[in-house]
Amino acid sequence: MFMRDVRSARRFALAVLLMLYGAVLVLTVLLDLPDRFMLRPHRLPLDARGATRLALPWSGGEVEVWKARVLAEPTAYVLRFYGNADRAERSVADEPGGLPFSAEVWGVNYPGFGGSTGPSSLRGVGPVLPPNAA
């Protein structure tokens, strides 16, 4: 009799845990929780400290690119995608001077960050290329 009660309690606990797990999955999908917790976009204006702004067409909007280089003619080009809680215009002007060669650095702001249009989402990070770039 006691063993039957223990098995019942375990089954009940397992059922409750499975229901909680399912509820968390449903809420995660419905509320886009990964985007809300992982991405911290902002569009406040920042000082680009001499970098030049480009706006490239992308998916009905624009992707903002900032470029900077040292005074010499570049021997290399660096394309950098700035991550979460960072913006291209904040750092791109400092990067060419820290390289051991003359380079032009292009820094990209993902959609939803800086002057790039569109919502910030994890799904939008990958396809940040102009439609005719392929």
C-alpha positions in Angstrom: 0.0 0.0 0.0 2.8 2.4 0.9 4.7 1.7 -2.4 1.5 2.5 -4.3 1.2 5.9 -2.6 4.9 6.7 -3.3 4.4 5.8 -7.0 1.3 8.0 -7.2 3.1 10.9 -5.6 6.0 10.5 -8.1 3.6 10.4 -11.0 1.8 13.5 -9.8 5.0 15.4 -9.3 6.2 14.4 -12.8 2.9 15.5 -14.3 3.1 18.9 -12.5 6.7 19.3 -13.7 5.8 18.5 -17.3 2.9 20.9 -17.2 5.2 23.7 -15.9 7.8 22.9 -18.5 5.2 23.1 -21.2 3.8 26.4 -19.8 7.4 27.9 -19.9 7.9 26.8 -23.5 4.6 28.3 -24.6 5.2 31.6 -22.8 8.7 31.7 -24.2 7.4 31.4 -27.8 4.4 33.7 -27.3 6.3 36.5 -25.5 9.6 36.4 -27.5 11.4 36.0 -24.2 14.8 35.2 -25.8 14.8 38.5 -27.7 13.7 40.4 -24.5 16.3 38.8 -22.3 19.3 38.6 -24.7 19.1 41.8 -26.7 19.4 45.2 -25.3 18.9 47.6 -28.3 19.0 51.3 -28.1 18.8 54.0 -30.7 20.1 57.0 -28.7 22.5 59.2 -30.8 26.2 58.6 -30.0 29.3 60.5 -31.0 30.9 58.7 -34.0 34.2 60.6 -33.5 35.0 61.1 -37.1 33.6 57.9 -38.6 31.5 58.1 -41.7 27.9 56.8 -41.8 26.6 54.6 -44.6 23.0 53.3 -44.9 22.7 50.1 -46.9 19.3 48.9 -48.1 18.1 45.8 -46.3 14.7 44.0 -46.2 12.6 47.2 -46.8 14.7 49.3 -44.5 18.3 50.2 -43.8 21.3 48.7 -42.0 23.6 51.3 -40.5 27.3 50.9 -41.2 30.1 53.2 -39.8 33.5 53.3 -41.5 36.8 54.6 -40.2 40.4 54.4 -41.2 43.8 55.9 -40.5 45.1 58.6 -42.8 47.2 56.2 -44.9 45.7 54.2 -47.9 44.3 51.0 -46.4 46.0 47.7 -47.2 43.1 45.7 -45.7 39.4 46.1 -44.9 37.9 44.8 -41.7 34.1 44.1 -41.4 33.0 44.0 -37.8 29.5 43.2 -36.5 29.1 44.8 -33.1 27.4 42.6 -30.5 24.7 43.2 -27.9 24.9 46.3 -25.8 27.5 47.8 -28.2 27.2 50.0 -31.2 29.5 50.6 -34.2 29.7 54.4 -33.9 31.0 54.0 -30.3 34.1 52.0 -31.2 34.8 51.9 -34.9 36.9 55.1 -34.9 39.4 53.6 -32.5 39.9 50.3 -34.2 42.1 51.2 -37.2 44.7 52.8 -35.0 45.0 49.6 -32.9 45.9 47.4 -35.9 49.5 46.6 -36.9 48.6 47.5 -40.6 46.7 50.3 -42.4 43.1 49.3 -42.5 39.6 50.6 -43.1 37.1 49.2 -40.6 33.4 48.9 -41.3 31.2 48.5 -38.3 27.7 47.2 -38.7 24.8 47.9 -36.3 22.2 45.1 -36.3 18.6 45.8 -37.0 17.0 47.6 -34.1 20.4 49.1 -32.9 21.5 52.6 -33.7 20.2 53.9 -37.0 19.4 50.4 -38.4 15.7 50.1 -39.0 13.5 47.2 -38.0 12.9 45.3 -34.8 15.8 43.8 -32.9 15.4 40.0 -32.9 17.7 37.0 -32.8 16.1 35.9 -36.1 17.2 39.3 -37.7 20.8 39.0 -36.8 21.8 36.4 -39.4 20.4 37.7 -42.7 21.9 41.3 -42.5 22.9 41.5 -46.1 21.5 43.7 -48.8 19.1 41.7 -51.1 21.5 42.0 -54.1 24.7 41.0 -52.2 24.5 37.3 -52.9 
